Amino acid sequence: PILYYDDVSPVARSVLLAVSALNIKNIDFELIKLFEREHLKKEFVEINPLHTVPTLKHNDLIITDSHAILIYLCDLYHNKPGDRFSLADPVKRAKVLNRLCFNSSILFNRDSAIMRQIFNSNLTTLSEEQIRLITEAYGYLDLYLSQTKFVADNELTVADFSIVCTVSTMNILVPLSKEKFPNIVNWFERMKKLPYYEAGNQIGLDKLHKKLQCTSFRFTAK
């Protein structure tokens, strides 16, 4: 497989975490620099007309959504019932899919809408409505995490990789309050202790933070 990625993207970072966690060795990485507009080059658009990362190419199969990539990697590399990230059990699979859809439709949707405005429309401060939408999303996740240790279950799944990469990015925009969202903060601290978290998420997150600091955006006070 070939993974086209840029680790400034939270959804790309989620796949990097999964590749490490699932111990996938036979994958090639192709860096597509978003801020240098490499995703708009003809040769990449021919692979992915949406010109988004991450994109996974495996033989004739091309997957252009991170959530679908995560499921595919589990099915390809952890496909036995005893495998840690196996989704062979239909109940577990449904729980993971549910949280991945939550990330796609709520968390990442709200985060990316703001990021586009910052980088493309010179947004300088968050509106009250934008802060409300992020805070509301935190509230949903905190309720989920009041029920289980991890986002989809009481054990780590690929849904945690997807959501931690988005939430860590949202945290730059609207810092998490331990008083308001204790379950998210406690889960976030557990995720940071994973041996592959630094390389898979933090390095790219720091790159994005530096890019934000080069804009006219004024960060929300903690």
C-alpha positions as CSV (number, residue, x, y, z in Angstrom):
1,P,0.0,0.0,0.0
2,I,1.0,3.6,-0.5
3,L,-0.2,6.3,1.9
4,Y,-0.4,9.8,0.6
5,Y,-0.4,12.1,3.6
6,D,0.7,15.4,5.3
7,D,0.9,15.3,9.0
8,V,-0.4,18.8,9.5
9,S,-3.8,17.2,8.7
10,P,-5.5,15.6,11.7
11,V,-7.2,13.0,9.6
12,A,-3.8,12.0,8.1
13,R,-2.3,11.8,11.5
14,S,-5.0,9.3,12.6
15,V,-3.8,6.9,9.9
16,L,-0.2,7.4,11.0
17,L,-1.2,6.3,14.5
18,A,-3.0,3.3,13.2
19,V,-0.1,2.2,11.0
20,S,2.1,2.2,14.1
21,A,-0.5,0.6,16.4
22,L,-1.3,-2.2,14.0
23,N,2.5,-2.7,13.3
24,I,2.1,-2.3,9.6
25,K,5.5,-2.6,7.9
26,N,4.8,-3.0,4.2
27,I,3.5,0.5,3.6
28,D,5.1,3.3,1.6
29,F,4.7,6.9,2.6
30,E,4.3,9.7,0.0
31,L,4.3,13.2,1.5
32,I,1.9,15.6,-0.2
33,K,2.7,19.1,1.2
34,L,-0.7,20.9,1.6
35,F,0.7,24.3,2.3
36,E,2.8,24.0,-0.9
37,R,-0.4,23.0,-2.8
38,E,1.1,19.7,-3.9
39,H,-2.4,18.2,-3.5
40,L,-3.5,20.2,-6.5
41,K,-0.8,18.7,-8.8
42,K,-2.2,16.9,-11.8
43,E,-0.6,13.5,-10.9
44,F,-2.2,13.5,-7.5
45,V,-5.6,14.7,-8.7
46,E,-5.6,11.8,-11.1
47,I,-5.3,9.5,-8.1
48,N,-7.8,11.4,-5.9
49,P,-10.1,13.9,-7.7
50,L,-11.0,15.3,-4.3
51,H,-7.3,16.2,-3.9
52,T,-7.4,15.4,-0.1
53,V,-5.1,13.6,2.2
54,P,-4.9,11.0,3.5
55,T,-5.3,8.8,0.4
56,L,-4.5,5.1,0.5
57,K,-3.7,3.2,-2.7
58,H,-3.5,-0.6,-2.5
59,N,-3.2,-2.3,-5.9
60,D,-6.2,-1.0,-7.8
61,L,-8.0,0.2,-4.7
62,I,-8.0,3.9,-3.8
63,I,-9.5,5.1,-0.5
64,T,-9.8,8.8,0.0
65,D,-11.4,9.1,3.5
66,S,-9.4,8.5,6.6
67,H,-12.2,6.8,8.4
68,A,-12.6,4.3,5.6
69,I,-8.8,3.8,5.5
70,L,-8.8,3.0,9.3
71,I,-11.5,0.3,8.8
72,Y,-9.7,-1.2,5.8
73,L,-6.4,-1.4,7.6
74,C,-8.1,-3.2,10.5
75,D,-9.7,-5.6,8.1
76,L,-6.5,-6.2,6.2
77,Y,-4.0,-6.5,9.0
78,H,-6.0,-7.4,12.2
79,N,-8.7,-9.6,10.7
80,K,-8.6,-12.5,13.2
81,P,-11.0,-12.5,16.2
82,G,-8.1,-12.4,18.6
83,D,-6.2,-9.5,17.0
84,R,-6.3,-6.4,19.2
85,F,-7.8,-4.1,16.6
86,S,-10.0,-6.7,14.9
87,L,-13.5,-5.6,13.9
88,A,-14.7,-9.1,13.2
89,D,-17.3,-8.8,16.0
90,P,-20.3,-7.0,14.4
91,V,-21.2,-5.2,17.7
92,K,-17.6,-3.9,18.2
93,R,-17.5,-2.9,14.5
94,A,-20.8,-1.0,14.9
95,K,-19.5,0.9,17.9
96,V,-16.3,1.9,16.2
97,L,-18.1,2.9,13.0
98,N,-20.5,5.0,15.1
99,R,-17.6,7.0,16.7
100,L,-15.8,7.3,13.4
101,C,-19.0,8.8,11.9
102,F,-19.2,11.1,14.9
103,N,-15.7,12.3,14.2
104,S,-16.4,12.8,10.5
105,S,-19.8,14.6,10.8
106,I,-19.3,16.6,14.0
107,L,-15.8,16.9,15.4
108,F,-13.7,17.1,12.2
109,N,-16.4,18.9,10.3
110,R,-16.5,21.7,12.8
111,D,-12.7,21.9,13.2
112,S,-11.9,21.9,9.5
113,A,-14.6,24.6,8.8
114,I,-12.7,26.9,11.1
115,M,-9.3,26.0,9.8
116,R,-10.3,26.7,6.3
117,Q,-11.5,30.2,7.3
118,I,-8.2,30.9,9.1
119,F,-6.0,29.8,6.2
120,N,-8.2,30.8,3.3
121,S,-10.2,33.8,4.6
122,N,-7.9,35.4,7.1
123,L,-10.1,34.7,10.1
124,T,-8.6,36.5,13.1
125,T,-10.8,35.6,16.0
126,L,-13.4,32.9,16.7
127,S,-17.0,34.1,16.8
128,E,-19.2,33.2,19.8
129,E,-21.0,30.7,17.5
130,Q,-17.8,29.0,16.5
131,I,-16.8,28.7,20.1
132,R,-20.2,27.4,21.0
133,L,-20.0,24.7,18.3
134,I,-16.6,23.5,19.4
135,T,-17.7,23.5,23.1
136,E,-20.9,21.7,22.2
137,A,-18.9,19.0,20.4
138,Y,-16.6,18.6,23.4
139,G,-19.8,18.1,25.5
140,Y,-21.0,15.2,23.3
141,L,-17.6,13.5,23.5
142,D,-17.3,14.0,27.3
143,L,-20.7,12.2,27.7
144,Y,-19.5,9.3,25.5
145,L,-16.3,9.1,27.7
146,S,-18.4,9.1,30.8
147,Q,-19.7,5.7,29.7
148,T,-16.5,4.0,28.5
149,K,-12.8,4.2,29.1
150,F,-12.1,4.9,25.4
151,V,-14.3,6.5,22.8
152,A,-16.0,3.4,21.5
153,D,-15.5,0.8,24.1
154,N,-13.5,0.1,27.3
155,E,-10.5,-0.8,25.1
156,L,-8.5,1.1,22.6
157,T,-9.8,1.1,19.0
158,V,-9.0,3.0,15.8
159,A,-11.8,5.4,16.7
160,D,-9.6,6.7,19.4
161,F,-6.9,7.6,16.9
162,S,-9.3,9.4,14.7
163,I,-10.8,11.4,17.5
164,V,-7.6,12.2,19.4
165,C,-6.1,13.8,16.3
166,T,-9.1,16.0,15.8
167,V,-9.6,16.9,19.5
168,S,-5.9,17.8,19.9
169,T,-6.3,20.1,16.9
170,M,-9.5,21.6,18.3
171,N,-7.7,22.1,21.6
172,I,-5.4,24.6,19.9
173,L,-8.5,26.7,18.9
174,V,-10.6,26.3,22.0
175,P,-8.5,24.9,24.9
176,L,-10.1,22.0,26.9
177,S,-11.2,22.7,30.4
178,K,-10.6,19.9,32.9
179,E,-13.4,21.4,35.1
180,K,-15.9,21.2,32.2
181,F,-14.7,18.2,30.4
182,P,-12.9,15.9,32.8
183,N,-13.6,12.7,30.9
184,I,-12.0,14.1,27.7
185,V,-8.9,15.4,29.6
186,N,-8.3,12.1,31.4
187,W,-8.7,10.1,28.2
188,F,-6.5,12.6,26.3
189,E,-3.7,12.1,28.9
190,R,-4.0,8.3,28.5
191,M,-3.7,8.7,24.7
192,K,-0.6,10.9,25.0
193,K,1.1,8.0,26.9
194,L,0.9,5.7,23.9
195,P,4.4,4.9,22.7
196,Y,3.6,6.0,19.1
197,Y,1.6,9.2,20.0
198,E,4.5,11.6,19.7
199,A,5.6,10.5,16.3
200,G,2.1,9.8,15.0
201,N,0.3,12.9,16.2
202,Q,2.3,15.4,18.2
203,I,4.9,16.2,15.6
204,G,2.4,17.0,13.0
205,L,0.2,18.9,15.5
206,D,3.2,21.1,16.4
207,K,3.8,21.8,12.7
208,L,0.2,22.9,12.3
209,H,0.4,25.1,15.4
210,K,3.4,26.9,14.0
211,K,1.6,27.5,10.7
212,L,-1.3,29.0,12.7
213,Q,1.1,31.3,14.6
214,C,2.2,32.7,11.2
215,T,-1.3,33.8,10.4
216,S,-3.2,36.8,11.9
217,F,-5.4,34.5,14.0
218,R,-5.6,35.4,17.7
219,F,-5.8,32.3,19.9
220,T,-8.6,31.9,22.5
221,A,-7.3,32.4,26.1
222,K,-7.1,29.3,28.3
